[in-house]
Amino acid sequence: MTLLSVNVGRAKAVDYTEAASGLTAIDKRPVEGLVRIEAPGAPGVGKSGLAGDTVCDLRFHGGDDRAAYAFAREDLDRWESELGRPLANGSFGENLTTRDLDVNGALIGERWRIGEEVVLEVTGGRIPCRTFAGFLEEKGWVKRFTRSEAGPGALLRVIVPGEIRAGDPITIVHRPDHDITVALLHRAATTERTLLPRTLAAAEWMESGLLALARQYAEKYARA
């Protein structure tokens, strides 16, 4: 299991973003050399966990629970075939492009060591938005990505900060005692809401937005 690339983006004015600023940094590009990664701060306040990377819409991106976003090269390859065009590392706005790691089968709360010191923890999966669709210029992209079996990629928090670089090995160092994967949580949050109460088995590790959604659903139907 390997980190193929570390990808960062700069803010750019576009006409398709949902951010009030009109800016997005979804266009992530691979960088060479060491990149510092650390906890950026509370959701809604903290930005990207990666040095040199920008987050423009703090409602949905950045903060400790979403310090970085990982996507598997294998899933990019799958989308290349479906879309009929090349997709470089970073094309889906991911900070970390991986090889031979089951990103979507990762458990919520699973921990990955990257290189010698950095440890990251899986907190959820990406919910696609208008900005993502506009960036890729694919009609019906939000629904297509949501329903795809390729999976959403993983949101990550930083447990042990440090420096990472392309080529670093990735090792799974902890898997919690439940069965809630990134893929299952994504389905629960999007197409199969009845699964949401089940995902609360991973409440301790879930990113705050998805956790609030699961709790609201569970409470609503518990009263019904």
JOQUI-V128814 format. One record per residue. N is the residue number from 1. RES is the residue in three letters. PSI is psi as a letter, one per 20 degrees, with the letter a starting at -180 (NA if undefined). Layout:
N|RES|PSI  N|RES|PSI
//
This chain:
1|MET|p  2|THR|q  3|LEU|o  4|LEU|g  5|SER|q  6|VAL|p  7|ASN|p  8|VAL|q  9|GLY|q  10|ARG|q  11|ALA|p  12|LYS|p  13|ALA|p  14|VAL|r  15|ASP|j  16|TYR|j  17|THR|q  18|GLU|i  19|ALA|p  20|ALA|h  21|SER|i  22|GLY|j  23|LEU|q  24|THR|q  25|ALA|k  26|ILE|h  27|ASP|n  28|LYS|p  29|ARG|q  30|PRO|q  31|VAL|q  32|GLU|q  33|GLY|a  34|LEU|q  35|VAL|p  36|ARG|p  37|ILE|p  38|GLU|r  39|ALA|p  40|PRO|i  41|GLY|r  42|ALA|q  43|PRO|p  44|GLY|i  45|VAL|g  46|GLY|q  47|LYS|c  48|SER|q  49|GLY|i  50|LEU|p  51|ALA|p  52|GLY|i  53|ASP|q  54|THR|q  55|VAL|p  56|CYS|h  57|ASP|n  58|LEU|i  59|ARG|h  60|PHE|i  61|HIS|q  62|GLY|r  63|GLY|r  64|ASP|h  65|ASP|i  66|ARG|l  67|ALA|h  68|ALA|r  69|TYR|p  70|ALA|q  71|PHE|q  72|ALA|p  73|ARG|h  74|GLU|h  75|ASP|h  76|LEU|g  77|ASP|h  78|ARG|g  79|TRP|h  80|GLU|g  81|SER|g  82|GLU|h  83|LEU|i  84|GLY|k  85|ARG|q  86|PRO|q  87|LEU|o  88|ALA|r  89|ASN|p  90|GLY|i  91|SER|h  92|PHE|j  93|GLY|j  94|GLU|q  95|ASN|h  96|LEU|p  97|THR|p  98|THR|r  99|ARG|p  100|ASP|k  101|LEU|p  102|ASP|n  103|VAL|g  104|ASN|i  105|GLY|j  106|ALA|q  107|LEU|q  108|ILE|p  109|GLY|i  110|GLU|q  111|ARG|p  112|TRP|p  113|ARG|p  114|ILE|p  115|GLY|b  116|GLU|h  117|GLU|h  118|VAL|p  119|VAL|p  120|LEU|q  121|GLU|p  122|VAL|p  123|THR|i  124|GLY|a  125|GLY|r  126|ARG|p  127|ILE|o  128|PRO|q  129|CYS|r  130|ARG|h  131|THR|g  132|PHE|g  133|ALA|g  134|GLY|h  135|PHE|g  136|LEU|i  137|GLU|l  138|GLU|p  139|LYS|p  140|GLY|k  141|TRP|g  142|VAL|g  143|LYS|g  144|ARG|g  145|PHE|g  146|THR|g  147|ARG|i  148|SER|q  149|GLU|i  150|ALA|h  151|GLY|r  152|PRO|i  153|GLY|r  154|ALA|p  155|LEU|q  156|LEU|q  157|ARG|q  158|VAL|p  159|ILE|g  160|VAL|o  161|PRO|r  162|GLY|b  163|GLU|q  164|ILE|r  165|ARG|q  166|ALA|p  167|GLY|i  168|ASP|q  169|PRO|q  170|ILE|p  171|THR|p  172|ILE|o  173|VAL|i  174|HIS|p  175|ARG|p  176|PRO|r  177|ASP|m  178|HIS|r  179|ASP|k  180|ILE|o  181|THR|r  182|VAL|g  183|ALA|g  184|LEU|g  185|LEU|h  186|HIS|g  187|ARG|g  188|ALA|h  189|ALA|i  190|THR|f  191|THR|i  192|GLU|m  193|ARG|h  194|THR|i  195|LEU|i  196|LEU|g  197|PRO|h  198|ARG|h  199|THR|i  200|LEU|i  201|ALA|h  202|ALA|j  203|ALA|h  204|GLU|h  205|TRP|i  206|MET|q  207|GLU|q  208|SER|h  209|GLY|g  210|LEU|h  211|LEU|g  212|ALA|g  213|LEU|g  214|ALA|g  215|ARG|g  216|GLN|g  217|TYR|g  218|ALA|g  219|GLU|g  220|LYS|g  221|TYR|i  222|ALA|h  223|ARG|i  224|ALA|NA
//
